Amino acid sequence: MNDSRFHIQLPCPQCGGRVILEDTDRFFHCPFCRVRLALQATPQRTYVFSPKDSYRFRPLTYLPYWRFRDLVFVLEADEVRHRILAVSAAAVGFPDMPSSLGLRPQAVPLFFYSPEIPGTFVEPSFPCKKWLKSLDFDLKDRSRPWASSITYHALIGESVSLVYTPFF
């Protein structure tokens, strides 16, 4: 279980000021010009980790990862417990590809995907719905360290996104 949040940097469409959002934000608010916008995600939000400056001019391939962040509520015999669940998994089945992002959110800048970003973007081959089903079955095992006898569990307010990370 992990309560870390990814931060997305983007320019304000009105004034160009740098705005930092959390990956779970649904509304954009610019502190400079006070513009407010609703953020749309169809079918899910897609983000890109920015490569280090020294790698920007190499031919890059971006590999996809599914990321899921949610509140988990667990009913035990006499109380309800909750935690934040944040997990990621490879969205393609390349043999030597790391199985999860494994990055600290504060370590690498994250941006919204744009077709203008140079590089090759690999399409996900592992469907998100299939991964989420397997995650639900795995939830009891993930909850064991903080909940001993689970009677019922529920996920509330899920946030699913696709995160591309650069490889060269």
Steps between C-alpha positions, in 0.01 A plus 500: 500500500630839413352847535745671265357723232628587158524867412433624147651822368321693228472855371178690555313521167404861580815667638774238452586486872641171632234305690559180694209258544466170679416202280161469672395863442183538294511879471771736384544829688770749403626698801629776270200592281236304698366312197309183595452204269367146530749232395369234265635145482393283207523206556767565767758765570830444324824634642865500393809499718749750367847361426811658651640783292801288397266242337258737324687492168528122478233299319262406782235232528226555755356188665154505663406418858156488654475695825219460750446720804206455732366497853460149637250436776515173689229376737634291783289350777472819705636790292550651157860574398621690199821559308607653172596246238736612223630230267636480148558220252650464154237536227707297252667163535863567410726240665760730663264788577463589872164378630414832668600864466717485810546878501451743783252764385725783615799369303387554140275770347172376355310666213177439312553295182513698177548367145769766451736324745782346293553126528325172440204422726416130539128427522382298804442134423374399845143632548440722801174325597676162517772647723244666729315169541823327603573789738163456672574130558843595635359764736463270801867402479602867469287586806644235734768720662241747632180290517506153652152353440320654203122460486441737207709742291414785265685738270368857501584781256731314269748682279642306207762649274749398235858611568770488232861475613798557266753232401786527254 
